[in-house]
Amino acid sequence: MITILAGGTGSVKLVRGIVSQSSNVNVISNVGDNYWLYGMYLCPDIDTIIYGLADILDYDRGWGITKDTFGFLRQMEIFGEETWFRIGDRDAATHLMRTNMLKNGKNLSDITKWMCEKFAVEAKVIPVTDNSLETRITTNKGEVHLQEYWVKYRGKDEVEGIQYIGADKARPNPEAINAMHDSERVIIAPGNPLTSIGPMLSIKGVRKELSKIKKKVIAVSPLIGDKAFSGPAAKYMQAAGIEVSSYGLAKMYSDVCSNIVIDTKDKGLTKQIESLGMKVYDAKLKMINKNDEQALASFVLKQIHV
Ligand code: FO1
């Protein structure tokens, strides 16, 4: 059994690769970027993983359903609503079903299981918690939800801080803890360390469990040099006072994992990272097609000899 901790867009390629190589995979999903909009509960990271595994993800955008239409959004615009968050018509059905089920008393874990069944996804997708956990970004103009910072305001303002609201009270999903405990290997996907992986690590029980099993935990870096493959990881790392490099990442993860895969171009950092007590592996990290996803996944699965 393999468990992978994942965010959305930055993680989905490796998640797909891992699932293509192993039949018993748990994906623990971030929920910090969940967002209420038009009375619907959106879980972008959970949906990106499920759509990716169901092979219906819009790969160019990295979110939403491929070839979706936007009639619903157009109508909201006519009603005078803000439409900065591009919800497709089929995607809206996912949010509506989830919201109705929540209103009928189901929890996010059960709803996610139901979604996996409906999309014929065999891997288990497990929300890291069923409690409220919200990533908020502080800028010089104030504090906003992550989706507002990145999508509505296009990540323009200087980031001063990142908060995980609710982390102190959030209970880890017992299924997530059991999955990590029972797995041969636990992988930290190359998601944004502050906004995809960070919210999960901010839950005390998750961090504690990972630190207990850190010898079998392997992280895959989302960086080459001081640049992320995609998205604002570098900007958030800088704001959090973390060196923007795979060394900075390794330092951030050093209490929860003993193994890291960095890009071959960053091989020069090996000694420095090893000084943190971590094993370092290098590979080509950029995944452009399914072959790359599978190659990196099989490389990651071959490492760690506990
Ligand atoms: N990201 C954008 O940059 N613009 C969008 O309009 C947008 C819509 C959207 C709709 C559904 C969904 O599941 C994700 C969506 N995303 C959009 C991605 C999302 O904002 C983030 O990339 C993730 O939350 C981070 O993992």
py3Dmol code that shows the C-alpha trace and the ligand (Angstrom):
import py3Dmol

protein = """\
ATOM      1  CA  MET A   1       0.000   0.000   0.000  1.00  0.00           C
ATOM      2  CA  ILE A   2       1.222   3.481  -0.942  1.00  0.00           C
ATOM      3  CA  THR A   3       0.003   6.800   0.422  1.00  0.00           C
ATOM      4  CA  ILE A   4       0.580  10.152  -1.221  1.00  0.00           C
ATOM      5  CA  LEU A   5      -0.098  13.565   0.306  1.00  0.00           C
ATOM      6  CA  ALA A   6      -1.307  15.840  -2.449  1.00  0.00           C
ATOM      7  CA  GLY A   7      -2.578  19.289  -3.266  1.00  0.00           C
ATOM      8  CA  GLY A   8      -4.120  20.031  -6.658  1.00  0.00           C
ATOM      9  CA  THR A   9      -2.546  21.184  -9.885  1.00  0.00           C
ATOM     10  CA  GLY A  10       1.111  20.702  -8.835  1.00  0.00           C
ATOM     11  CA  SER A  11       0.510  17.223  -7.435  1.00  0.00           C
ATOM     12  CA  VAL A  12      -1.875  15.546  -9.847  1.00  0.00           C
ATOM     13  CA  LYS A  13       0.704  14.393 -12.408  1.00  0.00           C
ATOM     14  CA  LEU A  14       2.709  12.417  -9.865  1.00  0.00           C
ATOM     15  CA  VAL A  15      -0.506  11.067  -8.297  1.00  0.00           C
ATOM     16  CA  ARG A  16      -1.538   9.736 -11.723  1.00  0.00           C
ATOM     17  CA  GLY A  17       1.885   8.227 -12.228  1.00  0.00           C
ATOM     18  CA  ILE A  18       1.789   6.482  -8.841  1.00  0.00           C
ATOM     19  CA  VAL A  19      -1.707   5.117  -9.459  1.00  0.00           C
ATOM     20  CA  SER A  20      -0.559   3.769 -12.840  1.00  0.00           C
ATOM     21  CA  GLN A  21       2.199   1.793 -11.047  1.00  0.00           C
ATOM     22  CA  SER A  22       0.384   0.532  -7.980  1.00  0.00           C
ATOM     23  CA  SER A  23      -3.074  -0.910  -7.335  1.00  0.00           C
ATOM     24  CA  ASN A  24      -3.431   0.103  -3.685  1.00  0.00           C
ATOM     25  CA  VAL A  25      -3.034   3.859  -3.393  1.00  0.00           C
ATOM     26  CA  ASN A  26      -4.410   6.338  -0.868  1.00  0.00           C
ATOM     27  CA  VAL A  27      -4.344   9.998  -1.778  1.00  0.00           C
ATOM     28  CA  ILE A  28      -4.592  12.313   1.218  1.00  0.00           C
ATOM     29  CA  SER A  29      -5.916  15.578  -0.117  1.00  0.00           C
ATOM     30  CA  ASN A  30      -5.460  19.133   1.059  1.00  0.00           C
ATOM     31  CA  VAL A  31      -8.655  21.009   1.961  1.00  0.00           C
ATOM     32  CA  GLY A  32      -7.152  24.416   2.814  1.00  0.00           C
ATOM     33  CA  ASP A  33      -8.202  25.919  -0.501  1.00  0.00           C
ATOM     34  CA  ASN A  34     -11.847  24.836  -0.215  1.00  0.00           C
ATOM     35  CA  TYR A  35     -14.121  27.791  -0.859  1.00  0.00           C
ATOM     36  CA  TRP A  36     -17.810  28.729  -0.626  1.00  0.00           C
ATOM     37  CA  LEU A  37     -19.146  30.389  -3.781  1.00  0.00           C
ATOM     38  CA  TYR A  38     -22.769  31.011  -4.869  1.00  0.00           C
ATOM     39  CA  GLY A  39     -23.854  28.788  -1.949  1.00  0.00           C
ATOM     40  CA  MET A  40     -21.755  25.885  -3.278  1.00  0.00           C
ATOM     41  CA  TYR A  41     -18.863  24.223  -1.479  1.00  0.00           C
ATOM     42  CA  LEU A  42     -15.839  23.960  -3.783  1.00  0.00           C
ATOM     43  CA  CYS A  43     -12.980  21.542  -3.031  1.00  0.00           C
ATOM     44  CA  PRO A  44     -10.520  22.315  -5.849  1.00  0.00           C
ATOM     45  CA  ASP A  45      -7.734  19.975  -4.706  1.00  0.00           C
ATOM     46  CA  ILE A  46     -10.027  16.982  -4.168  1.00  0.00           C
ATOM     47  CA  ASP A  47     -11.688  17.603  -7.535  1.00  0.00           C
ATOM     48  CA  THR A  48      -8.405  18.061  -9.399  1.00  0.00           C
ATOM     49  CA  ILE A  49      -7.171  14.707  -8.065  1.00  0.00           C
ATOM     50  CA  ILE A  50     -10.431  12.906  -8.888  1.00  0.00           C
ATOM     51  CA  TYR A  51     -10.720  14.460 -12.366  1.00  0.00           C
ATOM     52  CA  GLY A  52      -7.036  13.676 -12.999  1.00  0.00           C
ATOM     53  CA  LEU A  53      -7.466  10.027 -12.030  1.00  0.00           C
ATOM     54  CA  ALA A  54     -10.707   9.783 -14.020  1.00  0.00           C
ATOM     55  CA  ASP A  55      -8.812  11.203 -17.010  1.00  0.00           C
ATOM     56  CA  ILE A  56     -11.232  14.089 -17.482  1.00  0.00           C
ATOM     57  CA  LEU A  57      -9.033  16.878 -16.053  1.00  0.00           C
ATOM     58  CA  ASP A  58      -8.356  19.851 -18.275  1.00  0.00           C
ATOM     59  CA  TYR A  59      -4.598  19.398 -18.398  1.00  0.00           C
ATOM     60  CA  ASP A  60      -3.773  22.720 -20.019  1.00  0.00           C
ATOM     61  CA  ARG A  61      -5.433  24.689 -17.240  1.00  0.00           C
ATOM     62  CA  GLY A  62      -4.618  22.170 -14.522  1.00  0.00           C
ATOM     63  CA  TRP A  63      -8.134  22.366 -13.064  1.00  0.00           C
ATOM     64  CA  GLY A  64     -11.755  21.754 -14.092  1.00  0.00           C
ATOM     65  CA  ILE A  65     -13.147  19.253 -16.587  1.00  0.00           C
ATOM     66  CA  THR A  66     -11.826  19.062 -20.120  1.00  0.00           C
ATOM     67  CA  LYS A  67     -14.088  20.546 -22.815  1.00  0.00           C
ATOM     68  CA  ASP A  68     -16.469  21.868 -20.136  1.00  0.00           C
ATOM     69  CA  THR A  69     -18.794  24.695 -21.117  1.00  0.00           C
ATOM     70  CA  PHE A  70     -19.454  27.879 -19.139  1.00  0.00           C
ATOM     71  CA  GLY A  71     -23.166  28.589 -19.620  1.00  0.00           C
ATOM     72  CA  PHE A  72     -23.870  28.613 -15.873  1.00  0.00           C
ATOM     73  CA  LEU A  73     -21.133  31.194 -15.302  1.00  0.00           C
ATOM     74  CA  ARG A  74     -22.408  33.330 -18.186  1.00  0.00           C
ATOM     75  CA  GLN A  75     -25.852  33.362 -16.574  1.00  0.00           C
ATOM     76  CA  MET A  76     -24.353  34.359 -13.201  1.00  0.00           C
ATOM     77  CA  GLU A  77     -22.669  37.251 -15.009  1.00  0.00           C
ATOM     78  CA  ILE A  78     -26.046  38.301 -16.438  1.00  0.00           C
ATOM     79  CA  PHE A  79     -27.409  38.202 -12.879  1.00  0.00           C
ATOM     80  CA  GLY A  80     -24.666  40.684 -11.947  1.00  0.00           C
ATOM     81  CA  GLU A  81     -22.552  38.228  -9.928  1.00  0.00           C
ATOM     82  CA  GLU A  82     -18.762  38.277  -9.872  1.00  0.00           C
ATOM     83  CA  THR A  83     -17.383  35.546 -12.135  1.00  0.00           C
ATOM     84  CA  TRP A  84     -13.649  35.584 -11.453  1.00  0.00           C
ATOM     85  CA  PHE A  85     -13.666  31.910 -10.458  1.00  0.00           C
ATOM     86  CA  ARG A  86     -14.290  29.946 -13.661  1.00  0.00           C
ATOM     87  CA  ILE A  87     -16.677  27.166 -12.720  1.00  0.00           C
ATOM     88  CA  GLY A  88     -17.602  25.001 -15.698  1.00  0.00           C
ATOM     89  CA  ASP A  89     -21.081  23.523 -16.144  1.00  0.00           C
ATOM     90  CA  ARG A  90     -20.136  19.903 -15.415  1.00  0.00           C
ATOM     91  CA  ASP A  91     -17.818  21.035 -12.620  1.00  0.00           C
ATOM     92  CA  ALA A  92     -20.763  22.950 -11.086  1.00  0.00           C
ATOM     93  CA  ALA A  93     -22.673  19.668 -10.863  1.00  0.00           C
ATOM     94  CA  THR A  94     -19.860  18.255  -8.686  1.00  0.00           C
ATOM     95  CA  HIS A  95     -20.048  21.268  -6.345  1.00  0.00           C
ATOM     96  CA  LEU A  96     -23.851  21.139  -6.177  1.00  0.00           C
ATOM     97  CA  MET A  97     -23.981  17.435  -5.355  1.00  0.00           C
ATOM     98  CA  ARG A  98     -21.326  17.862  -2.675  1.00  0.00           C
ATOM     99  CA  THR A  99     -23.104  20.833  -1.127  1.00  0.00           C
ATOM    100  CA  ASN A 100     -26.461  19.028  -1.019  1.00  0.00           C
ATOM    101  CA  MET A 101     -24.879  15.997   0.582  1.00  0.00           C
ATOM    102  CA  LEU A 102     -23.180  18.196   3.202  1.00  0.00           C
ATOM    103  CA  LYS A 103     -26.535  19.859   3.900  1.00  0.00           C
ATOM    104  CA  ASN A 104     -28.036  16.375   4.334  1.00  0.00           C
ATOM    105  CA  GLY A 105     -25.508  15.615   7.066  1.00  0.00           C
ATOM    106  CA  LYS A 106     -22.863  13.633   5.153  1.00  0.00           C
ATOM    107  CA  ASN A 107     -19.232  14.421   5.930  1.00  0.00           C
ATOM    108  CA  LEU A 108     -16.590  15.369   3.352  1.00  0.00           C
ATOM    109  CA  SER A 109     -14.879  11.952   3.565  1.00  0.00           C
ATOM    110  CA  ASP A 110     -18.059  10.047   2.699  1.00  0.00           C
ATOM    111  CA  ILE A 111     -18.927  12.492  -0.057  1.00  0.00           C
ATOM    112  CA  THR A 112     -15.420  12.127  -1.522  1.00  0.00           C
ATOM    113  CA  LYS A 113     -15.769   8.323  -1.445  1.00  0.00           C
ATOM    114  CA  TRP A 114     -19.078   8.652  -3.294  1.00  0.00           C
ATOM    115  CA  MET A 115     -17.442  10.948  -5.863  1.00  0.00           C
ATOM    116  CA  CYS A 116     -14.630   8.428  -6.434  1.00  0.00           C
ATOM    117  CA  GLU A 117     -17.233   5.724  -7.094  1.00  0.00           C
ATOM    118  CA  LYS A 118     -19.179   7.930  -9.507  1.00  0.00           C
ATOM    119  CA  PHE A 119     -16.009   8.840 -11.428  1.00  0.00           C
ATOM    120  CA  ALA A 120     -14.784   5.205 -11.316  1.00  0.00           C
ATOM    121  CA  VAL A 121     -11.622   6.177  -9.452  1.00  0.00           C
ATOM    122  CA  GLU A 122     -10.149   3.155  -7.682  1.00  0.00           C
ATOM    123  CA  ALA A 123      -7.592   4.968  -5.541  1.00  0.00           C
ATOM    124  CA  LYS A 124      -8.896   6.112  -2.164  1.00  0.00           C
ATOM    125  CA  VAL A 125      -9.045   9.906  -1.997  1.00  0.00           C
ATOM    126  CA  ILE A 126      -9.109  10.957   1.662  1.00  0.00           C
ATOM    127  CA  PRO A 127      -9.620  14.592   2.729  1.00  0.00           C
ATOM    128  CA  VAL A 128      -6.940  15.298   5.345  1.00  0.00           C
ATOM    129  CA  THR A 129      -9.666  16.440   7.757  1.00  0.00           C
ATOM    130  CA  ASP A 130     -13.438  16.759   7.773  1.00  0.00           C
ATOM    131  CA  ASN A 131     -13.125  19.900   9.883  1.00  0.00           C
ATOM    132  CA  SER A 132     -12.767  23.450   8.683  1.00  0.00           C
ATOM    133  CA  LEU A 133      -9.262  24.460   7.582  1.00  0.00           C
ATOM    134  CA  GLU A 134      -8.741  27.569   5.482  1.00  0.00           C
ATOM    135  CA  THR A 135      -5.561  28.981   3.959  1.00  0.00           C
ATOM    136  CA  ARG A 136      -5.529  32.772   4.138  1.00  0.00           C
ATOM    137  CA  ILE A 137      -2.959  35.131   2.686  1.00  0.00           C
ATOM    138  CA  THR A 138      -1.967  38.395   4.324  1.00  0.00           C
ATOM    139  CA  THR A 139      -0.821  41.168   2.005  1.00  0.00           C
ATOM    140  CA  ASN A 140      -0.159  44.861   2.597  1.00  0.00           C
ATOM    141  CA  LYS A 141      -3.836  45.378   1.592  1.00  0.00           C
ATOM    142  CA  GLY A 142      -5.253  42.963   4.179  1.00  0.00           C
ATOM    143  CA  GLU A 143      -6.074  39.299   4.597  1.00  0.00           C
ATOM    144  CA  VAL A 144      -7.932  37.250   1.983  1.00  0.00           C
ATOM    145  CA  HIS A 145      -8.760  33.625   1.199  1.00  0.00           C
ATOM    146  CA  LEU A 146      -6.123  31.871  -0.935  1.00  0.00           C
ATOM    147  CA  GLN A 147      -8.524  31.649  -3.916  1.00  0.00           C
ATOM    148  CA  GLU A 148      -9.176  35.380  -3.712  1.00  0.00           C
ATOM    149  CA  TYR A 149      -5.474  36.183  -3.497  1.00  0.00           C
ATOM    150  CA  TRP A 150      -4.438  33.937  -6.385  1.00  0.00           C
ATOM    151  CA  VAL A 151      -7.443  33.910  -8.715  1.00  0.00           C
ATOM    152  CA  LYS A 152      -9.426  37.095  -7.992  1.00  0.00           C
ATOM    153  CA  TYR A 153      -6.462  39.429  -7.433  1.00  0.00           C
ATOM    154  CA  ARG A 154      -4.097  37.365  -9.645  1.00  0.00           C
ATOM    155  CA  GLY A 155      -1.429  37.047  -6.956  1.00  0.00           C
ATOM    156  CA  LYS A 156      -0.285  40.627  -7.570  1.00  0.00           C
ATOM    157  CA  ASP A 157       0.184  41.902  -4.017  1.00  0.00           C
ATOM    158  CA  GLU A 158       3.228  41.310  -1.872  1.00  0.00           C
ATOM    159  CA  VAL A 159       2.663  38.375   0.490  1.00  0.00           C
ATOM    160  CA  GLU A 160       3.358  39.160   4.142  1.00  0.00           C
ATOM    161  CA  GLY A 161       2.129  35.939   5.737  1.00  0.00           C
ATOM    162  CA  ILE A 162       0.167  32.724   5.357  1.00  0.00           C
ATOM    163  CA  GLN A 163      -2.281  31.425   7.950  1.00  0.00           C
ATOM    164  CA  TYR A 164      -4.062  28.106   8.277  1.00  0.00           C
ATOM    165  CA  ILE A 165      -7.262  29.051  10.052  1.00  0.00           C
ATOM    166  CA  GLY A 166      -8.752  26.191  12.045  1.00  0.00           C
ATOM    167  CA  ALA A 167      -5.573  24.073  12.047  1.00  0.00           C
ATOM    168  CA  ASP A 168      -5.343  24.098  15.845  1.00  0.00           C
ATOM    169  CA  LYS A 169      -8.830  22.583  16.177  1.00  0.00           C
ATOM    170  CA  ALA A 170      -8.872  20.359  13.083  1.00  0.00           C
ATOM    171  CA  ARG A 171      -8.766  16.641  13.814  1.00  0.00           C
ATOM    172  CA  PRO A 172      -6.898  14.565  11.263  1.00  0.00           C
ATOM    173  CA  ASN A 173      -9.064  12.121   9.371  1.00  0.00           C
ATOM    174  CA  PRO A 174      -8.499   8.738  11.111  1.00  0.00           C
ATOM    175  CA  GLU A 175      -8.426   7.068   7.692  1.00  0.00           C
ATOM    176  CA  ALA A 176      -5.561   9.351   6.671  1.00  0.00           C
ATOM    177  CA  ILE A 177      -3.576   8.489   9.805  1.00  0.00           C
ATOM    178  CA  ASN A 178      -4.207   4.747   9.339  1.00  0.00           C
ATOM    179  CA  ALA A 179      -3.241   4.952   5.662  1.00  0.00           C
ATOM    180  CA  MET A 180       0.079   6.630   6.501  1.00  0.00           C
ATOM    181  CA  HIS A 181       0.757   4.187   9.302  1.00  0.00           C
ATOM    182  CA  ASP A 182      -0.028   1.058   7.256  1.00  0.00           C
ATOM    183  CA  SER A 183       1.700   2.071   3.996  1.00  0.00           C
ATOM    184  CA  GLU A 184       5.072   0.783   2.813  1.00  0.00           C
ATOM    185  CA  ARG A 185       5.876   4.249   1.551  1.00  0.00           C
ATOM    186  CA  VAL A 186       4.410   7.708   2.051  1.00  0.00           C
ATOM    187  CA  ILE A 187       5.059  10.245  -0.671  1.00  0.00           C
ATOM    188  CA  ILE A 188       4.795  14.018  -0.364  1.00  0.00           C
ATOM    189  CA  ALA A 189       3.786  15.191  -3.844  1.00  0.00           C
ATOM    190  CA  PRO A 190       5.507  18.133  -5.547  1.00  0.00           C
ATOM    191  CA  GLY A 191       2.640  20.433  -4.583  1.00  0.00           C
ATOM    192  CA  ASN A 192       3.053  23.958  -3.303  1.00  0.00           C
ATOM    193  CA  PRO A 193       4.819  23.490   0.069  1.00  0.00           C
ATOM    194  CA  LEU A 194       2.968  26.386   1.709  1.00  0.00           C
ATOM    195  CA  THR A 195      -0.523  26.177   0.266  1.00  0.00           C
ATOM    196  CA  SER A 196      -0.947  22.523  -0.762  1.00  0.00           C
ATOM    197  CA  ILE A 197       1.207  20.528   1.655  1.00  0.00           C
ATOM    198  CA  GLY A 198       1.611  23.159   4.412  1.00  0.00           C
ATOM    199  CA  PRO A 199      -2.074  23.192   5.457  1.00  0.00           C
ATOM    200  CA  MET A 200      -1.970  19.405   5.973  1.00  0.00           C
ATOM    201  CA  LEU A 201       1.256  19.600   7.991  1.00  0.00           C
ATOM    202  CA  SER A 202      -0.297  22.346  10.125  1.00  0.00           C
ATOM    203  CA  ILE A 203      -2.650  19.733  11.632  1.00  0.00           C
ATOM    204  CA  LYS A 204      -0.828  18.510  14.717  1.00  0.00           C
ATOM    205  CA  GLY A 205      -1.872  14.849  14.400  1.00  0.00           C
ATOM    206  CA  VAL A 206      -0.700  14.664  10.765  1.00  0.00           C
ATOM    207  CA  ARG A 207       2.708  16.157  11.536  1.00  0.00           C
ATOM    208  CA  LYS A 208       3.110  13.864  14.545  1.00  0.00           C
ATOM    209  CA  GLU A 209       2.263  10.714  12.578  1.00  0.00           C
ATOM    210  CA  LEU A 210       4.613  11.660   9.735  1.00  0.00           C
ATOM    211  CA  SER A 211       7.457  12.382  12.120  1.00  0.00           C
ATOM    212  CA  LYS A 212       6.988   8.923  13.674  1.00  0.00           C
ATOM    213  CA  ILE A 213       7.240   7.208  10.265  1.00  0.00           C
ATOM    214  CA  LYS A 214       9.625   9.639   8.583  1.00  0.00           C
ATOM    215  CA  LYS A 215      12.065   6.944   7.442  1.00  0.00           C
ATOM    216  CA  LYS A 216       9.527   5.713   4.887  1.00  0.00           C
ATOM    217  CA  VAL A 217       8.436   9.215   3.841  1.00  0.00           C
ATOM    218  CA  ILE A 218       9.817  10.641   0.585  1.00  0.00           C
ATOM    219  CA  ALA A 219       9.148  14.153  -0.703  1.00  0.00           C
ATOM    220  CA  VAL A 220       9.378  15.197  -4.344  1.00  0.00           C
ATOM    221  CA  SER A 221      10.515  18.773  -4.849  1.00  0.00           C
ATOM    222  CA  PRO A 222       8.330  21.176  -6.869  1.00  0.00           C
ATOM    223  CA  LEU A 223      11.389  23.341  -7.608  1.00  0.00           C
ATOM    224  CA  ILE A 224      14.281  23.495 -10.031  1.00  0.00           C
ATOM    225  CA  GLY A 225      16.849  25.992  -8.808  1.00  0.00           C
ATOM    226  CA  ASP A 226      14.901  28.866  -7.296  1.00  0.00           C
ATOM    227  CA  LYS A 227      11.847  28.412  -9.533  1.00  0.00           C
ATOM    228  CA  ALA A 228       8.700  26.323  -9.107  1.00  0.00           C
ATOM    229  CA  PHE A 229       7.401  24.276 -12.063  1.00  0.00           C
ATOM    230  CA  SER A 230       4.116  26.131 -11.781  1.00  0.00           C
ATOM    231  CA  GLY A 231       2.253  28.546  -9.550  1.00  0.00           C
ATOM    232  CA  PRO A 232       3.378  30.835  -6.772  1.00  0.00           C
ATOM    233  CA  ALA A 233       5.378  28.421  -4.546  1.00  0.00           C
ATOM    234  CA  ALA A 234       8.523  30.584  -4.703  1.00  0.00           C
ATOM    235  CA  LYS A 235       6.616  33.708  -3.683  1.00  0.00           C
ATOM    236  CA  TYR A 236       4.993  31.993  -0.671  1.00  0.00           C
ATOM    237  CA  MET A 237       8.271  30.369   0.436  1.00  0.00           C
ATOM    238  CA  GLN A 238       9.987  33.728   0.363  1.00  0.00           C
ATOM    239  CA  ALA A 239       7.177  35.281   2.409  1.00  0.00           C
ATOM    240  CA  ALA A 240       7.460  32.490   4.968  1.00  0.00           C
ATOM    241  CA  GLY A 241      11.213  33.118   5.282  1.00  0.00           C
ATOM    242  CA  ILE A 242      12.133  29.790   3.661  1.00  0.00           C
ATOM    243  CA  GLU A 243      15.065  29.677   1.246  1.00  0.00           C
ATOM    244  CA  VAL A 244      13.626  29.207  -2.258  1.00  0.00           C
ATOM    245  CA  SER A 245      15.476  26.028  -3.243  1.00  0.00           C
ATOM    246  CA  SER A 246      15.192  22.299  -2.767  1.00  0.00           C
ATOM    247  CA  TYR A 247      17.469  22.770   0.255  1.00  0.00           C
ATOM    248  CA  GLY A 248      14.960  25.227   1.778  1.00  0.00           C
ATOM    249  CA  LEU A 249      12.198  22.716   1.075  1.00  0.00           C
ATOM    250  CA  ALA A 250      14.178  19.854   2.615  1.00  0.00           C
ATOM    251  CA  LYS A 251      14.765  21.937   5.742  1.00  0.00           C
ATOM    252  CA  MET A 252      11.047  22.696   5.952  1.00  0.00           C
ATOM    253  CA  TYR A 253      10.190  18.975   5.676  1.00  0.00           C
ATOM    254  CA  SER A 254      13.142  17.616   7.681  1.00  0.00           C
ATOM    255  CA  ASP A 255      11.055  16.694  10.742  1.00  0.00           C
ATOM    256  CA  VAL A 256       8.473  14.781   8.678  1.00  0.00           C
ATOM    257  CA  CYS A 257      10.531  13.039   6.028  1.00  0.00           C
ATOM    258  CA  SER A 258      13.945  11.415   5.663  1.00  0.00           C
ATOM    259  CA  ASN A 259      14.085  11.167   1.867  1.00  0.00           C
ATOM    260  CA  ILE A 260      13.816  13.704  -0.914  1.00  0.00           C
ATOM    261  CA  VAL A 261      13.916  13.622  -4.711  1.00  0.00           C
ATOM    262  CA  ILE A 262      15.421  16.735  -6.247  1.00  0.00           C
ATOM    263  CA  ASP A 263      15.945  17.612  -9.890  1.00  0.00           C
ATOM    264  CA  THR A 264      19.151  16.365 -11.481  1.00  0.00           C
ATOM    265  CA  LYS A 265      20.040  19.988 -12.226  1.00  0.00           C
ATOM    266  CA  ASP A 266      20.107  20.598  -8.445  1.00  0.00           C
ATOM    267  CA  LYS A 267      22.467  17.703  -7.710  1.00  0.00           C
ATOM    268  CA  GLY A 268      24.939  20.246  -6.345  1.00  0.00           C
ATOM    269  CA  LEU A 269      22.675  20.627  -3.267  1.00  0.00           C
ATOM    270  CA  THR A 270      23.046  16.960  -2.279  1.00  0.00           C
ATOM    271  CA  LYS A 271      25.713  17.362   0.442  1.00  0.00           C
ATOM    272  CA  GLN A 272      23.931  20.347   1.972  1.00  0.00           C
ATOM    273  CA  ILE A 273      20.627  18.425   2.139  1.00  0.00           C
ATOM    274  CA  GLU A 274      22.341  15.301   3.466  1.00  0.00           C
ATOM    275  CA  SER A 275      23.645  17.415   6.347  1.00  0.00           C
ATOM    276  CA  LEU A 276      19.983  17.640   7.471  1.00  0.00           C
ATOM    277  CA  GLY A 277      20.017  13.869   7.929  1.00  0.00           C
ATOM    278  CA  MET A 278      18.094  13.175   4.719  1.00  0.00           C
ATOM    279  CA  LYS A 279      18.737  10.785   1.871  1.00  0.00           C
ATOM    280  CA  VAL A 280      18.837  12.584  -1.466  1.00  0.00           C
ATOM    281  CA  TYR A 281      17.868  11.149  -4.859  1.00  0.00           C
ATOM    282  CA  ASP A 282      17.865  13.014  -8.135  1.00  0.00           C
ATOM    283  CA  ALA A 283      15.712  12.595 -11.231  1.00  0.00           C
ATOM    284  CA  LYS A 284      14.159  14.575 -14.053  1.00  0.00           C
ATOM    285  CA  LEU A 285      11.248  16.178 -12.225  1.00  0.00           C
ATOM    286  CA  LYS A 286       9.426  18.057 -14.969  1.00  0.00           C
ATOM    287  CA  MET A 287       6.489  15.955 -16.175  1.00  0.00           C
ATOM    288  CA  ILE A 288       5.249  16.930 -19.609  1.00  0.00           C
ATOM    289  CA  ASN A 289       3.402  13.765 -20.637  1.00  0.00           C
ATOM    290  CA  LYS A 290       2.127  10.483 -19.224  1.00  0.00           C
ATOM    291  CA  ASN A 291       5.473   8.753 -19.870  1.00  0.00           C
ATOM    292  CA  ASP A 292       7.194  11.338 -17.657  1.00  0.00           C
ATOM    293  CA  GLU A 293       4.543  10.832 -14.947  1.00  0.00           C
ATOM    294  CA  GLN A 294       5.086   7.075 -14.981  1.00  0.00           C
ATOM    295  CA  ALA A 295       8.873   7.323 -15.134  1.00  0.00           C
ATOM    296  CA  LEU A 296       9.069   9.632 -12.111  1.00  0.00           C
ATOM    297  CA  ALA A 297       6.491   7.553 -10.213  1.00  0.00           C
ATOM    298  CA  SER A 298       8.388   4.313 -10.755  1.00  0.00           C
ATOM    299  CA  PHE A 299      11.653   6.057  -9.760  1.00  0.00           C
ATOM    300  CA  VAL A 300      10.072   7.321  -6.515  1.00  0.00           C
ATOM    301  CA  LEU A 301       8.580   3.900  -5.732  1.00  0.00           C
ATOM    302  CA  LYS A 302      11.965   2.233  -6.156  1.00  0.00           C
ATOM    303  CA  GLN A 303      13.626   4.444  -3.546  1.00  0.00           C
ATOM    304  CA  ILE A 304      13.576   4.081   0.246  1.00  0.00           C
ATOM    305  CA  HIS A 305      14.825   0.814   1.557  1.00  0.00           C
ATOM    306  CA  VAL A 306      13.649   0.839   5.136  1.00  0.00           C
TER     307      VAL A 306
END
"""
ligand_1 = """\
26
FO1
N -7.641 28.643 -10.951
C -7.509 29.791 -11.620
O -6.409 30.322 -11.715
N -8.614 30.417 -12.171
C -9.862 29.880 -12.094
O -10.822 30.474 -12.580
C -10.006 28.623 -11.422
C -11.214 27.971 -11.349
C -11.296 26.700 -10.740
C -12.514 26.008 -10.722
C -12.575 24.768 -10.120
C -11.433 24.209 -9.533
O -11.513 22.995 -8.953
C -10.219 24.879 -9.540
C -10.135 26.127 -10.151
N -8.938 26.824 -10.195
C -8.845 28.026 -10.841
C -7.716 26.253 -9.553
C -7.585 26.625 -8.073
O -7.782 27.965 -7.849
C -6.166 26.423 -7.483
O -5.200 26.245 -8.439
C -6.125 25.330 -6.498
O -7.026 25.581 -5.458
C -4.722 25.145 -5.920
O -4.456 23.822 -5.820
"""
view = py3Dmol.view(width=600, height=400)
view.addModel(protein, "pdb")
view.setStyle({"model": 0}, {"cartoon": {"style": "trace"}})
view.addModel(ligand_1, "xyz")
view.setStyle({"model": 1}, {"stick": {}})
view.zoomTo()
view.show()
